[in-house]
Amino acid sequence: MGRPNRRGVLGGLLLAAGGLALAGCASRSAARWSQPMRTVPLTAMPDQGNQYWKDISGAGYSPDFRARFDYAAARVFLTYATAGRRCFTGLLSATGLKPNSCYQLKLIGKPTSLWGASGDDASNQRLGYAGRWWHAWPGDAWNATDAEYRRDKNKPGHTFEGYLFFDFFVTDATGAATVTFASDSSYHVIWKTSQRDRRRKDGPVRTYEVGATSVRLYAEYEPRRALPGRLILPAGHYNVQFNLTEESFHDQWPGWALVLRAEDVEFVIER
């Protein structure tokens, strides 16, 4: 369920005078922001794990495409508000991704046990309690519970990465996308309605066309977390990673390859 790799997990633009038009945190209605904006590139992860080689309709990519595709050639830029209330907001613009492919948007913590002086344990913990925990060390990595985090976080050698999967998008037939976002949701994984019926607490269904095929997707809500659209991040300074993770729809194991990231994303959630 959104399982990341080992190291580093944990993975229409309207510029107007005075701000960027973004989704509002609580209502997702358009709101004009005047906070300072920062733009950073995403770079390919050094270890991209087991990539998913099908589009959202289930059609496999050709051998030629697989041989020449490289995330290092993608051009992906994150523009985000460096301060705001309730949630992290911004815009992602991308070319050179896989066509008709689904990607998760994640914020991932930087525990000092992995990142040293450039890490931030406070924002790592805030993300974990808003989303999930990745027990990155020692031994085999796995998703951990709040109770496991509280029990083992101060034990020598144990490292937990907090991460928040808050939205997703699907590229067009060329592998491009432009996405506005707000981190107002905490999700577990993405499903096709052909795999699992949407349940009351899950995110809304989104419909995509791949040729003559309609594909309906939705994000499953993360149990024991805020309902979709209602997540409010705790106030404070955040020093985190922004990550794109491939969605593999439980079609392979291991899945959910973390493929691109910006390592140094800093913003403030105001009271």
C-alpha positions in Angstrom: 0.0 0.0 0.0 2.1 2.8 -1.2 5.2 0.9 -0.1 8.3 3.0 -0.6 11.9 2.0 -1.4 14.5 1.7 1.4 16.7 4.8 1.3 15.2 8.3 1.0 11.5 7.4 1.3 10.6 7.7 2.6 10.1 9.0 -2.9 -3.0 25.0 -15.8 -0.9 27.6 -14.2 -2.4 31.0 -13.5 0.2 33.5 -12.5 -1.4 36.7 -11.6 -0.2 39.9 -10.0 0.2 39.0 -6.3 0.0 35.3 -6.4 -0.8 31.9 -7.9 -4.3 30.5 -8.3 -4.4 27.3 -6.3 -6.9 25.0 -4.8 -8.1 26.1 -1.3 -7.1 23.8 1.5 -10.5 23.3 3.1 -12.9 23.6 0.2 -10.7 23.1 -2.9 -12.4 26.1 -4.4 -10.1 28.5 -6.3 -8.3 30.9 -4.0 -5.7 33.5 -4.8 -2.5 33.3 -2.8 -0.1 36.2 -2.2 2.6 34.2 -0.3 6.1 34.0 -1.6 6.5 31.1 -4.1 9.5 28.9 -4.7 10.2 26.7 -7.7 12.5 23.7 -7.5 13.2 20.8 -9.9 12.6 17.2 -9.1 15.4 14.8 -9.9 15.4 11.1 -10.5 15.8 8.8 -7.4 19.1 7.0 -7.4 17.3 3.7 -6.7 13.9 3.7 -8.4 12.9 0.2 -7.3 10.6 -2.0 -9.3 9.0 0.3 -11.9 5.5 -0.3 -13.2 5.3 -0.7 -17.0 1.6 -0.4 -17.7 -0.7 2.6 -18.1 -3.8 3.0 -16.1 -5.9 1.0 -18.5 -3.6 -2.0 -17.9 -1.9 -1.8 -21.4 1.8 -2.6 -21.3 4.4 -0.2 -22.7 6.3 -1.5 -25.7 9.7 -3.0 -25.4 11.2 -0.1 -27.3 9.6 2.4 -24.9 10.9 0.5 -21.9 14.4 0.4 -23.3 14.6 4.1 -23.9 12.6 5.5 -21.0 14.6 7.2 -18.3 13.2 9.4 -15.4 16.5 11.3 -15.5 15.2 12.9 -18.8 11.9 14.0 -17.3 11.4 17.7 -16.7 9.4 18.1 -13.5 9.1 21.3 -11.5 7.4 22.0 -8.2 6.2 25.6 -7.4 4.9 25.9 -3.9 3.9 28.5 -1.3 6.6 28.9 1.3 4.0 29.9 3.9 0.3 29.4 4.4 -2.4 28.2 6.7 -3.8 24.7 7.1 -1.8 22.9 4.3 1.0 22.8 1.8 -0.1 24.2 -1.6 1.4 24.5 -5.0 1.6 23.4 -8.6 3.4 20.6 -10.4 4.4 20.9 -14.0 5.8 17.8 -15.8 6.9 16.5 -19.1 8.7 13.3 -19.9 6.8 11.0 -17.5 5.2 7.8 -18.5 2.1 8.3 -20.7 -1.4 7.7 -19.2 0.3 6.8 -15.9 -0.8 7.5 -12.3 1.5 9.1 -9.7 1.1 9.7 -6.0 2.1 13.1 -4.5 3.9 12.7 -1.2 5.6 14.7 1.5 8.3 12.6 3.2 10.2 13.4 6.4 13.9 13.7 6.9 14.8 12.1 10.2 18.2 13.2 11.5 19.2 9.6 11.9 19.3 9.4 8.1 19.9 13.1 7.1 22.1 14.4 9.9 22.2 18.1 10.3 20.1 18.7 7.2 17.2 16.6 8.7 14.2 17.7 10.8 12.8 15.4 13.4 9.9 17.7 14.3 8.4 17.9 10.8 9.1 14.2 10.2 6.9 13.5 13.3 4.2 15.8 12.2 4.0 14.1 8.8 3.9 10.6 10.4 1.0 11.5 12.6 -0.9 13.1 9.7 -0.1 10.2 7.3 2.0 7.0 7.9 5.3 5.7 9.2 8.0 3.9 7.3 10.2 1.8 9.6 13.4 2.3 7.5 15.9 0.7 9.8 17.1 -1.8 11.1 16.5 -4.9 9.0 13.8 -5.2 6.4 11.7 -2.0 6.0 7.9 -1.9 6.5 5.0 0.4 7.2 4.7 0.9 11.0 1.8 1.9 13.3 1.7 4.9 15.6 2.2 2.5 18.5 5.3 1.0 17.0 6.7 4.5 16.4 6.1 5.6 20.0 7.5 2.3 21.3 10.7 2.2 19.3 11.5 5.8 18.1 14.1 6.4 20.8 15.7 2.9 20.6 19.2 2.8 19.2 19.3 2.0 15.5 15.6 2.5 14.8 14.6 5.0 12.1 11.1 6.0 11.2 10.2 8.2 8.2 6.9 10.0 8.4 5.2 10.4 5.1 1.9 11.9 3.8 0.3 10.7 0.5 -2.1 13.5 -0.1 -3.1 13.5 -3.8 -2.5 11.9 -7.2 -2.6 12.7 -10.9 -2.6 11.0 -14.3 -0.4 12.1 -17.2 -1.7 12.6 -20.7 -0.8 10.6 -23.8 2.6 12.4 -24.0 3.6 11.9 -20.4 2.8 15.5 -19.4 0.7 17.0 -16.6 0.0 20.3 -14.9 -1.5 19.8 -11.4 -2.5 22.2 -8.7 -2.6 20.6 -5.2 -3.3 21.1 -1.5 -2.3 18.7 1.2 -5.7 18.5 2.7 -6.1 14.7 2.6 -4.3 11.6 3.9 -4.6 8.6 1.6 -3.5 5.0 1.7 -3.4 3.8 -1.9 -5.2 4.3 -5.2 -7.8 1.9 -6.6 -9.6 1.4 -9.9 -13.4 1.0 -9.4 -13.1 -2.2 -11.4 -10.9 -3.6 -8.5 -12.8 -2.3 -5.5 -15.9 -0.3 -4.9 -15.4 3.1 -3.5 -16.4 3.4 0.2 -18.0 6.3 2.0 -14.8 7.7 3.6 -12.6 7.4 0.4 -11.7 10.2 -1.9 -13.9 11.1 -4.9 -13.8 9.1 -8.1 -12.0 10.6 -11.0 -12.5 9.4 -14.6 -9.8 9.3 -17.3 -9.9 8.4 -20.9 -7.2 6.2 -22.5 -8.1 5.8 -26.1 -11.6 4.3 -26.1 -11.3 3.1 -22.5 -12.6 5.0 -19.5 -10.8 4.3 -16.3 -12.2 5.4 -12.9 -9.8 5.9 -10.0 -10.1 7.0 -6.4 -7.8 7.2 -3.4 -8.6 5.1 -0.3 -8.5 7.1 2.9 -5.9 6.4 5.5 -7.6 4.8 8.5 -7.5 6.7 11.8 -6.5 9.9 10.0 -8.5 13.0 8.8 -11.1 12.4 6.2 -10.4 13.5 2.6 -10.4 17.3 2.3 -10.3 17.9 6.1 -6.7 17.4 6.9 -5.0 20.4 8.6 -1.2 20.2 9.1 0.1 21.2 12.5 1.6 24.7 12.6 5.3 24.9 12.4 8.3 25.0 10.1 8.6 22.0 7.7 11.9 20.7 6.1 10.8 17.7 4.0 11.1 15.9 0.7 8.5 16.1 -2.1 8.1 12.9 -4.0 6.4 11.3 -7.0 5.6 7.6 -6.5 4.3 5.4 -9.3 0.9 3.8 -8.6 0.9 0.1 -9.5 -2.7 -0.8 -8.4 -1.5 -3.9 -6.5 -0.6 -5.4 -9.9 3.0 -6.3 -8.9 5.2 -6.8 -5.8 7.2 -5.0 -4.8 5.4 -2.1 -6.2 5.0 1.7 -5.7 8.4 2.8 -7.0 9.6 6.2 -5.7 10.9 7.8 -8.9 11.5 11.6 -8.5 12.0 13.9 -5.6 13.0 17.4 -4.4 15.1 16.9 -1.3 14.9 20.3 0.2 11.3 21.6 0.4 10.8 24.1 3.3 7.6 25.9 4.2 5.8 27.2 7.2 2.2 26.3 8.3 0.9 29.3 10.2 -1.5 29.2 13.1 
